[in-house]
Amino acid sequence: MLGNESYDAVYMVWSTLLGYGPDTECDRILLNEARRLVKPGGLLVIANTVSYDREALINMMWL
């Protein structure tokens, strides 16, 4: 997908990438590609924003 590039870190946002393909094979391909892009000893960060509670955040803003 992205050639032979490799990076010290790769950052993925779970809710924008995973679970939107027609099947779990798409997710597997994305995760394998992200792993391939990380240099040995590098960092793969997958941010879990699925449990983000927008209403709770808005309520906190008024405290």
Sequence and secondary structure as in RCSB ss.txt:
>XXXX:A:sequence
MLGNESYDAVYMVWSTLLGYGPDTECDRILLNEARRLVKPGGLLVIANTVSYDREALINMMWL
>XXXX:A:secstr
  TT  EEEEEEEHHHHTT SSSHHHHHHHHHHHHHHEEEEEEEEEE  TT  HHHHHHHHT 
